[in-house]
Structure formats: structure tokens, C-alpha cells
Amino acid sequence: MIRITASCLVVLLMLSGLESAAAQSMGSTYTSTAPKDCRLVGKPSELDGSTTRVCPGKDGLMVLIAEDDLREVVSVGRSRKAAAEEPAAKVWFAPFNSSENTVEWRAAGTKPFAIIQRWHVADGTDPDKQGRPNTKAMLVVTRLPPGPVCHVAYVDAIANPNANELARKAADDFARGFTCGKDEVKVIGTRGRAVELATMH
């Protein structure tokens, strides 16, 4: 009887180990924030053309993108109202900027805990032939609920050829334990011009 119980215990421990390993398997899925895949909230402002749109995300979350004065904020929540009240909805980069239309969702098992997005930040010291500022690319890692939604890490996409891998590792290592409002956003890898521009005050 004791032998059976012991062997059952071994099997149960093995199964629970497999389950926890499966639950912790990290992976990425993707959604779109292209205007055609989102819902426009209200009408564009007649004053400055500012817009807000809500896009479907993963696991019942939605992505809020608000653009004002050629600058964007991106936030996530269970509802538009919840997303608009998160710290991420109140963080503006000083230079003109925009986010790309692909959102990468990092998840442990099926539970997303961070998003990664590529942003373009205008560099006023580097004009093109028409005199408009060229943009510099960086990846932004943002933590997800439970808990507040805020930026966790920046990775310069030009200074780091392996920027995607660095951003995923930063999401996996830091997002879930990051305390918004207390912890400082981490600069991962080589600090390039895009990160310099994004962290200007």
C-alpha cells in the first residue's frame, strides 16, 4: 500500500512539474492596431485632427491609441475607460512620434503579461531633403494587468541588431515584477539616438 502511494506521489509530482513548465512556456502572438482593424472613438478633432481608436487585443484586453499633436500614447485595459486611466495613457514622448501597427503579446502559457511595439521618434537634428525630421526606431516593452499598465523597457532598434530578442527577454525578465511609478524604465542594450530622444524631458 505504501509502495503504491509513493509511486502515485512520484507520478503526481511529475505531472504537476510538467503542468507548471507548460504554464510558464513563453511565447508571442500578434494583433493589429491599423485603423481598419480598430474602432474610432468619436470624430477626429476639428482643431488639431487628434484621434482615439480602440483595437482588439488578447485575453479580453483592448489596445487604446490616442494621437494628439503628432504624438501618440498606447495603453491597454479591459475597457476603453480602464485603458485611458492607466499610467501608459499619460506618458508622452517629447518629440513627434508614432507607433507601428503590430503589437507583439508576450505570454506565459495563454496569459499575456507584456506587449512590445516598435515606435518611431522624430529627430529634429536630422532633417530629410524636404526639411522634415527623420525618425529613429525603438522598441517599447509595456507591462499588462493585473496591476497597472506602464512602460518597462526601451530598446534602441538601430543601435541593437538583436533588438527584438532583447525586448522579449526584457519583457520576460522584468514586466511582471515591475512597479509602475516606482521603478525606473530600463534601457536595454546599447543606448542609441531613439532612446535619447524618447527620454528627453
N, C-alpha and C positions, 0 to 999 in steps of 0.2 A: 504493500500500500504506500509506504514511504517512497519507494523507488518510483512508482507511477507519479506521485505528487512532484517529486524532484524533476522528473523528466518533463512533466507538464509545465513546471515552472520555467525550465530552460526554454521550452518552445514558446511560452508566453513572452519571456524576456526577449527572445529573438524577434518575435512578431512586433512587439512594441518598439524595438530598436529600428526595425525596418520601416514602421509607420512614421516614427519621428524623423528618420532620414528622408523619407518621401515628402513629409510635410515641409522640410527645410530645403528641398531642392530648389535652387534659384533659377529663374527663367525670365524671359522677356516676351511680352506681346505688344502689339501696336494699335493705336487708334489715330483717327484723322481729326484735325481741327480746321480743315479747309472750310471756308464759308458755305460751300454746297452741302457739307455734311453736318452743319450746325444750324441752330435756330437763332435768328437775330432777335434781340430783345429791344422792343421799341423801334424807333426810327433813328437813322444817323442824325446827329446834332446839326442843325442848320448853321450854327455859329462856327463850329470847327470840324465838322464831319466825324466827330468821335462816335465809336460804335461799341456795343457789347454783344457778344454771342455766347451761346451755351452749346457744348458739344458732348455727345455721349462718350463715357469712358468705360472703365472696367468695374465689375463687382458693385454695381449700383451707384458708382460715383460719376459726377459730371465735371467737365472742364469749363471754367469761365475765362473768357478772354476779353479784356476791356482795353480799347485803344483810345488814347487821348493825346492830342498834340504830338503825333508821330512817335508815341511811346506806348508800350504795351505792359499789362500785368497779366499773369496767368495764375489762376487759383483752382482748387479742387474742393468739392464738397458733395454731400448727399442731395443738396438742392442749390439753386442759384443764390438764394439768400445766405445759406451757410457758407458757400464758397466766397461770396463777397465780403464776409466778415472775418475771413482767415487772414493771418499776418501776410501771406503771399500776395493778397489782393491790395496790399498797401505799400508794397516795395517797388519803387520806380528807379530805373537806371537814369542817371542824369542825361547822357547823350541820347539822341534819337535811336530807337531800336525796334526790333520786331522778332517774333518767334516763328520758327518754321512750323509747317502743318502736321508734322508727325510727332506723336507722343509715344515714347517708349515707357512701358509699365514694368517695373521690376517687382517680382512676386516671389514669396516663399510658398511653394505649393500653388494654391489658387488665390492666395491673399496678397493683393498688391500693397507694397509699403512705400514705394517711391516712384516718381516719374523723372524721366530725363528728356530734355528738349534742347535743340540747337537754337541759339539766338544769334542775331546779327546786330552789332553795336556800331553806330556811326563814328568814324574817326575824323573829326574836324581838321586835323593837321595833315590829312592825306586826301586831297581833292582829286576827283577824276577829271577828264578833259573838259567836261561841262561845268566844272567847279563844284560839283556835289561831293559830299564826303563819301569815300569808300567805306565799306563796313568790314568789321573784323568778327570772326565767328568764335563762339564759345558754347560749351555745354553747361546747362544748369540742372543740378540734381535737387529735387523738391520732395520733402517727406510728406506722407499721407496720413489720414486718420487711421486708428484712433489717436487722439491728440491733435495739436494744431498743425496746420499746413504752412510750411515756410521753406525758404532756400537753405540747403545744407552744404552744397559744394559747387564750385565753379572750376571748369577745366578749359583751358585755352585750346581751341581746336587747331590753331595754326602752329603754335609752339610745341604741341604734343601730337606726333603722328599716330599714337595709340590712344587718342582722346576717348573714344567710345569705351574701350576696355577700362580705362582709368575711371570714367564716370560710373560704369556699372559696379566696379569694386568699391568706389566711394559710397554709392547707394547701399550696397550690401553691408558694408562695414559700419557706416555712420548714421544712416537715415532713421532707423528705429530707436536709437538711443539719443538722438539729437533733441536738445531742449530749446525750442524757439524762444527768442527774446533774451536768452541767457548765453547759449553757446554761439561762438563766432563762426560765420560761414567759412568753410575751409577752401583754400586754393590748392588744388591737387595738381601735381606735376610741375612743369615749367611755367612760370608766371609770364604770360605774353601780353601783347598790347590790348587784346579784347578784355582780359581780366582787369588790366589797369583802368581801362575806360569804364567798365562796369562798377568798379569800386571807388570811382571818383565821387567826391561829395560837393 
